């Protein structure tokens, strides 16, 4: 079941430049310790200098478990539903976006614009 989606600009594959080191805030968001390098859009004639081409989907996906369905039927409060969804493996927009940043498909700037 798709709970939400946003489509952000993707880094143009032929135009990826290795970016600088992430600052402390994105490192904390990515839950990564140590040094990490990510792709930054560089710009070329094919992408008209933007460094981006096309769109990359960011998705929030939840496979509803029986426990989750039971809580819905019982009119459980939103915080209980969220807790159960996370326990069931809910992938949040921000998490999906960060995975795509690590794969070099988009940038943290685009993920923040989509997922806050």
N, C-alpha and C positions, 0 to 999 in steps of 0.2 A: 504494500500500500504506500503510495507516495503522499506524504503529508505536506510537502511544500517544495517549491523549486524556484530557482532564480538563475538567470542566464547572464554570465559575466563574459567580458572580452577575454579571449585566450591569447597567450603569448605566441606570436608568429614563430612557428617552428624553425623556419630558415633564418630567423633573425634573433635568436636567443643569444644574449651576452651574459656571461657570468657576472652576477651582481656582487655587491659588497657583502660584508657580514651583516646578519640581522642584528638589530639592537636588542637590548634585554627584554623589552615588552613582547615582541613577536616570539622570542625564544621561550618565554614563559608560556605564551599561548600554544606553542607547538609542543610543550613539555619535553624539550630537548636540552640536554646539558652539553656544554662544549661548543665547538666551532661548527658552523653550518653555513653553506653558501647556497644561494638560490638564484634562479634565472631572473633577469631584469629585461624589460623590453628595450631594444636598442634603436630600432628604426632602420628601414631600407626602402628602396623604390617600390618593391612589391606591396608593402603595407603602408605606403605613402608617409613614411617616417614615424608612424605611431608605435610600431613595435607590437601591435596587436593584429590578429586576423581571426575573424569568425567569433563564435561564442562558445563558451564551455558551460554546461549545465552544472549547477550546484543543487544537490537534492537532500531532502530530509526524508529518511525512509524508516518505517517501522513495520515489522511483521507482528501483528497483534497476537499476543499469546492468549491463552484461555484466562489467565489471571487478569490480564488487561481488559479483556471483554467483560469479565465478571465485575470489575471495578466500574466500568461504564454503565452496565445494567444496574448497579447499586448506586448510581449517581454520586460516585466518590468525588471529593474535592479535586480541583485542578492540580494541586501540589502532589497528591497521591498518584494521580494519573501520570504526571511527569516522572515521578520516582519510579513507578512501575515500567514506564516506557524506557527509561534509561537502563533499568535492570534487564530489560528484554533486548537491549542492544540498539536502541534508537541512535541513528547517526544524524547529528545536527548539521545544519547548513555550514556552520563555521568549521566543523570537523571535516566535512567533505571537501570544503574549500582548501583547508590546510593540507590535506592529502594531495590535492591537485597542485598546490604551490610546490610541495616537495617533489612532485613529478615533473615540474617545469612547465606545466600547462597554463598557469595563470600567475598572478602576483598577489601579495598580501593586500595591496591597495585595492584590488578588485574584490577580494574576499571581504575586506572590511566594508566596502560599499554595499555588498549584498547582505552580509550577516551582522553588521554592526560591530 
